[in-house]
Structure formats: C-alpha cells, structure tokens
Amino acid sequence: MPADPPVPAGFVPYTDAGAFLDHVGPLHVREEDGTLGARVRAEHLNAAGTAMGGFLATVVDAALGHAIRRAADGEPKVATVSLTTDFLRPGPEGAWIEARTAVEQVGGELAFADCSLHAAGDEIVRARAVFAVRS
C-alpha cells in the first residue's frame, strides 16, 4: 500500500477531538485560522470508489463545531442540532480536502454557521448547521 502524500504545510494533527474522530480520521488543523483538513484514504471510500458521504459529513460536522468553539468566548461545549449537507461533487481517493467555515452568529444557546469542503480547488460539499452552545 503506497504512503499517503504529505499533509500540506501548516497543518498539524487535530487531537483531543474524541474517540470517533480518532477512529474516522486522521484529521488535521491549521492552527493559525482553525481550518480542518483531511486526506481521502481507502478506508473513507464508498462502493463507487469516492469519499463516503458519511465521512464528508463527519468532516463538516467537526469543522463547524471547531469553528463555533473558536468564535465563542472560552471553550464551550457544542452539539449539533441541525446539519443540512449538499454533496456537489465526488471526493476522489487521495484528495486533500479542506473545510472553509463561516460562523454567522453565536448567541444565547444557539450558534449558526456554514461550511464548504474543497478538494483540488473544487467545492465538493456545502453545509449549513445550527449548534447548541453550553458553557
């Protein structure tokens, strides 16, 4: 089995994100801006040979939660309330995907944010979410 291509410069392993993400990953984070990234590996593929939708939705969910925690004061606990995900293009094996997030509002007990996943310059997933925020 060939080795994965190198992780892009500036990304480090995303740690302490919980057992599920450790199992699904590895995920990486660019600490300067909080961008999450991942390499599509063989274990992430569906029967068609592209990234499984559940894997892509997991990356989106993790990126949104990470962005909302960064946008909120302190390190609150967050939980997904609603996640709407549109799959626009396939994520091919070996592709490096990056999550671009925009937190619209963090207030009271809810936060609202958008995320898109990009691979090789193409947007492959677009998502919108509502998260519960607890201190």
N, C-alpha and C positions, 0 to 999 in steps of 0.2 A: 504494500500500500504506500503510495507516494506521500511525502510530507506535505503538510499544508503550506501554502505560500506565507511569507511573513506577514504579521499584523502591521498595518500602516503605522508610521511614526506618530508618536504622541499618545497612542492607546496603550493602556495597561489592563491587566485582568480586573474584571468587575467582581469584587469579593464581598463576602458578608451579605449577599442578596437572598440567601435562603437556599435550602436543600433542593427545591425544584429547579431553580435557575442553575445551580451547580450541575444537576442531572442533565438539563436540556442544553446547556452552553457548550463551549465556553463563550461568555460574553465579555466584552472589553469596554472600557470607558476612556474618553479623552477628558482628563480632569479639568483642563482649562475652561471648557464650556459644557461639560456634562454629557456630551454626545455618546450614545451607546452604539456599539458595532459588533458584528459577528461574521464569521466565515460560514457559508453554507457548506456543511460537510455531508458525507454519505449518510450518516445517521439522521440527518434532517430531511431526507428526501421522501417523497411520496412514490406511488407506483409509476407515475409518469416521469420520474427522474428529476423533478424540480422540488424546491423547498416546500415542505408540507405547510398548508395554511395554518395549522395549529402552532407550528414553530414560529412562523412570521407574526402571528397574533401574540404569542408569548413575548417576542422581542418588543413589539409595540407596547404591550402592557407594562413591561419592565421599564421601558424608556419613559413612558408617561408618568409612572409612579416616581421614578428618579427625578424627572424634571419638576414635578409638583413639590416633592420634598425640598429640592433646591430653591424653589421660588417662595416657599413658606418660611416664616421665621422659625429657626431651630430645626429639629429633625422630627417632625410629626409622623405618626403612623398614618398610612393611607391605604385605602381599599377601593378596588374598582366597583363602581355602582352600575355603570353602563359603558359598553365598549362597542362602537359601530365600526366595522372594518370592511373596506372595499379592496379587493385584490385586483390590481390593474394589469400586472404582467407577471410571468413566472420568475422565480429566483433560481438561477442555474447553479448547479453544484460548483463549488469553488469561488463563487462570487462573494465579495466583501460587501456587506450591507450596513448602512448607517441610518440611524434614526434621527430625524430632524423634528424637534418638538417645539411647540409654542404654547405656553401656558397663558390662557386668556384671563382667568380670574381665580384667585384663591381668596375665599371669604367665608366667614362663619364655619359651617361644617362641610361645605362642598367646594370642589375645585373643578374647573373646566379647561380642557386642553385638546390640542390637535397634534397629530404625529404623522409623518410620512417616512416610509422606508425607501432608500435609494440604493441601487446597485448599478455600477458602471455608468453613472450619470442619469439613469432612468428611474422614475418614480415607479415602484412596484406595488406599494401598499399605501393607502390613505385611511386614516382613522380619526375618530372623534370620541372623547371619553368624558365621563363625569366620575369623580373620585370623592369618597368620603374622607374627610381630614379630621384626625383625632390627635390631640396633644398628649 
